[in-house]
Amino acid sequence: MNLAEILVYTDIRQLHQIANHYGCECNPHSKNELITSLLSSLRHRLTIAQEVSQLTKEETHFLLLLFLDRRTVMSLEDLLAKAGLALDGIKERKQEEARRYVAASMKRGWIYPIKSKAVGQYQIPVDIREPYLQAWLENWRKEYRMLDLVEIDAYRDEGTALCDDIMQFLQFLQQEPVPLTAEGGMYKRHQQQLFQFLYVKEEPLLPQKWRFGYGLHFDLYPDRFSLLYDFCYYKGWIEESGGKVGLTEAGRERLVQQYEDQLYHDLIRFWIRLYKKPIPNLPMLVQLIPMIVAGGWVSQQALTQTLLDWVKEFYYDDSFQVLTNRVCKMMVHLGLLRVGQDQEGNWLYSATYASQTWLRKYNGFTETTILLGDRHG
């Protein structure tokens, strides 16, 4: 429902709270005047811009978590979880603070209780989401300079190459099963033999037992191939048995099928579900980063200055490594970002078609976490 429809059914007490928050001058005893005044204020561009500019870092985090989530109805538990995530650095009285954030959002006119038998359900007006997000984005653009494409010497757009490499991997295993080491990984010579056929060249890992948390085989293979391997493993296209990894019947069936966009979409969803546990803010970042880099090139420095406060370290990965290697780099591999360098060698990012079309319709917030049984945690 849009704002006008929701306000008609909103309790008079909440209407008064919203009117007081925005300083609306109207007859408080007339619900019709209250609604008319609130519609004018809540939709006004300057009102929204002023409201966004006055938010704290934690309140802004909550705003983005709320409006980037495409659900129009959420439970109280959903809202408290978002508030808790925004307040992650504030340990004391966190639960009480989370409830205060939800109450403050009601006074701001962001969320409204649903008048039905389902107690604890709240709705977000569909027509205020985009104005608030654009207001935040306009504030961001005032602070950081967008770069023009002509300043980029070269850039990389991997598109759906990861899907092509899935087929290459399955074809590689179709020849014969590949032996595994005692640790459970393909021998280095087999990796090198396979990697030369892949779109993006990677080098086999040196022994690094500290690598864990981003999938079952993350300690055995480089980042991109680790995701590719785990996806095939999760889909049941490959199996590890008798000290070898080989193709299953389902894998053979996949090989004879033609490419379809669903494979690409499933791969992106798999990545989000797999990485969501070590990176709780990943669904927000996946939506927010393409929005920031749409229409131009944005430096890695500008992104990190903006987003690092919302990215937690994960064991041996500090916040910068999580953001650049586990989020941005993987979004490039998944065709959701382009990456380039300027003349000074600074890394720059730009949005792709996929991030501006399909991703804008997709809601990673509702995805459940996949646990593949990480070897070290």
N, C-alpha and C positions, 0 to 999 in steps of 0.2 A: 504493500500500500504506500501511496505517497503521503507527504506531510499533511496536506489539507484533509485527507480522509482520516488519518490517524488522530488529528487534533479534535475532530468532532466527537470521538469516542473517549478522549482522554479525561481523566478525573480533574475536576475543577481545582483541586489542591495542587496538582502538578502544573496546571496552566498558570496558577498564581506564582509558583516557584520559578518557572521559566520567565515569566513577565518581569519578576523582580530582578532576576539575574541580568536581563538585557535592558532593564530600565524602561520598559514599555509604559507609555502614558495612555491609559484607557480606563473605562469604567470597570472596576474589578468585580462588580456584581453582574455584569453582562457577559455570558459565555461567548456570545457572538462577537462582541467587541474584542474580547480577549483573543479569540482565534484570529480575527482579522489583523489585529496588531502583531500577533506572534508570527503570522505568515509573512508579513512585511519585514519584520526584523530577522527572522531565521533564514530567509532567502536572500537577504541583502548582501551583496558582495563585500561591502566595506565592513559590515558586522562580522561576517565570517572571517575575513582577513584579520581583523583586530582580535577576534577570539583566538585564532590560531597563533598569532604572534605573542600572545600573553601566556601560552601554555609552557609549563616546565618541560624538561627533557623527558621525564617519566610520563607526564600527561600526553605529550606528543606521541610517545611510544604506544600508549594505550589507544589514542586516536587512530593511529595507523593500523594497529592490530584489529581494531573494530571495523574500520571502513574498507580495509583491503580484503577482509573476509566477506565473501559474496553472499553469505546467508543473510536473509532478511529477518529471520526469527532465530533467537538464541535463548538458551536456558540461563538461569542465574548462575549455574555452575560454569557454563561457557564464559560468561562475563567476568566472573571472579578469577577464572584461570587466566584470562587475558590481563586483568589487573595485576594478578600475582606475577606474571611474566614481566610486565612493565616495571614492577617494584622489586625485581629480583635482587638488586643491590641493597635493598632496605630490609634487613632481617627482623628488626624489632617491630612488633605489632603489625606484621605484614598482612594477616588476615583482616584485621580491623581496617587497615589502610585500603585494602582491596575493596571492601564494602563501601568505603567512603568514595572511592573512584567511581563506582557504579552509581551511587547516589548523586554525585556531582554531574555525571553524564546525563542523568534524568533532568537535573536542573538546567543543563545546557540545551536540552531538547534533542539529544542524540538518540536516546532509547526510551521506549514507552512500554509499560506493562500491557499485556494482551488481555482484554476482557473476555475470558472464557473459563471453562472448567479446568483447563490446564494451568494450574498455579505455578508461578515461577518462570513463565515464558515472556520474553520481551521481543519487541520488534523495532527495526531500524528503518526509518523512512527511505524509500529507494531513491528519492530525488535530492537528498542532502549529501549523500556519500561523495559524489564526484566534485561538487563545489568545495567541500572541505579538503579533499585530496589536492585539488588544483591550487587552493590557497596555500597549502603547505609547500607545494612545488614552486609556486611563484616566489615565496620567501627564500627558498633554496636557491633559485636562479639569480636572485639579487645578490646573493653572497658568493656564488661560484660562477665563473665565466664558462660559457659553452664554447667549444672549439669547432671550427669549420672543417669539413671533410678535406678541403684542398690542402690543409696543413699536414695531413697524414701521408707519409711516404709510402707505407704499405700496411695492409691489414689482412687479417685472417677471418674467414667466415666458414665454419666447418659444416654448417647446414645439417643434413641428415647422414653425414659420413659415418657416424657411430653405428647406425643401422646397417650400412653397407659392410662395415667391418664385422658385425655380428655374423653376416652371411659368410664372410671370408673365414672366420673362425670355425664355423660349422663345417664348411667345405674342407678346411684343414684337418678336422677330426674325422671327416668322412673317409679319408684315405686309410687311416688306421688309428686305433687308440694310442694316446701318447703316455709314456711312462711318467710316474710322479716320483719325486724325491721322498725321503723319509719324513720331511716336513709337510709334504702334501702338495708341493708346487711342481709345475712343469720344469724340466731341466733347462738350464740357461741356453743351451744350444738349440733346443726346440722353440724356446721363446724368441730367440733371435731369428730363427728361420721363419716363424710366423709373423713377427713384427715387420719384416721387410715387405709383406704384402698388404699391410694396413695403411689406411689413409694418413693417420697421424703416427709418426715414428716415435717409439719410446724405447728406453733401454731397460734391460732386466735390472731388478733391484739388487743392490748389495745386501747382505744380511742386516736387517734392521728390526730387531725384535720389539722395538718400542712402537711400531706401527700397528694400531688397532683402533676399533671403534667405527670404522666406515665400511663395514662389510666383512664377510667371512674370509675373503682371500686378500684383504688389504695388506696383510703382512708379507704376502708372497709375490705380488705383482705391482707394477707402476699404476698410478692413479686411474688413468682412463681404461686400461685393460682390466684392472680389478673390477670396475663397474660393469664392463662388458661381460666378463666371466661370471660374476655374481648374478647378473640378469639372466644369462643362459641357464645357469644352475637353478635359479629360482623358478624359471619357466619349465624346468624338467627337460630341456633340450640336450643337456649333457649329464653324465653321471660319473662319479668317481668310484671305481670298484676294482679290487684286485691289484691295487698299486698303479692303476692307469685311469686316465680320463678319456671317455669316449662318447660318441654320439648315441642318443637314444632313438627310439622309433618316432617319438614326438619331434625330435630334432631333424630327422630325415623328412618328416612331413613338412616341417617349417621350410626346409631348403627348396622344396618343389613349389611352394606357394609364391605368388607374386608379391612384390612390395606393396604395402598399404600404409596409410598414415597412422592407423591404429597402433602399429608397431612402434612408431616414433613417440606417440602419445603415451603408450604403456611404459616406454623406457624413461621418459621424464618423470612420470608418476612413481616409478620404481625408485629412481634416484632420490626424490623428495621423501618417500617413505623410509628409505634406508638411512638417509642422513639426518632425518628429523630428530632422532634421539640425541646425538651429540650436538646438534645445532637446533635448539628449540625454536628459534626465530626464523628458521629457513622458509616456511610458507610466506611470511611477511617479506623477507628479503627477495624471494623469487619474483614477487609482484612489484616490489618497490624499486629495485634496481633498474629493470627495463623502463619503468615510468620516468626515472631520473635521466636515463641516457637516451630517451626518445628524442629524435630531431637533431642530434648533434653528437659530438665526441666529448666524453667526460674523463678527466684524468683519474687514475687510480688514487692519487693523493686526495682529490676532492671526495671521492667515494668513501675512503677510509676515515677522513675527518668527520664525515656525516654519520657513518654507520657503525663505527667501532664501539660506541657506547652500548649498542644493542647486540653485540656479538661477544659471547663468553669464550674464554679459553677452554680447551678440552685436552686435559692431561699434557702431553708434550707439544701440542699446538697452541701457540699464543693466539690472541684475538686477531692479530693481523694475518697470521697464517691461515686461520679458519676462514676469514673473509676472502682473502685473495686466492688461496689454493683450493679450499674445499667448497667455496661458493662460486666466485667469479670464474675461476679457471674451469670448473666443471660445467658452468653455464655456457662457456665458449665451446667445450666439447659437445654439449647437447644442442648446439645451434641456437641458443637463446641470447647470446651476446656475440658481437664482433670484437676483436682485439687488434690494436695497432700500436705503433710507436711514433712519436714525433721526432724531430731532428735532434733533440737532446737525449733521446732514448727513453723518455717517460712513457709508461704504459697508459693506453687510453681505451675506453670501451664505448660501444655504440649498440643500439638495439637492432634486432633482426625482425624479419617479417613474422616469424613464429612467436616471438615475445610480444608482438603488438596485436596479434590476432587470436590464435588459439589460447595462449596463456592468459589473455585478458578475460576469457570466458571460464577459465579453469579455477577451481578453488582448492588449493593445497591444504587449507586449514582443516578440511574434513577428512583428510587421508589418515588412515591408521598407520602406526609405525611397524615396519618390518624388522624382525630380529632374526638374523641368519646364524646366530650363535658365534659371535666374534671369538677368535681363539684366545685372546688375552684380556677379555673383559666384556 
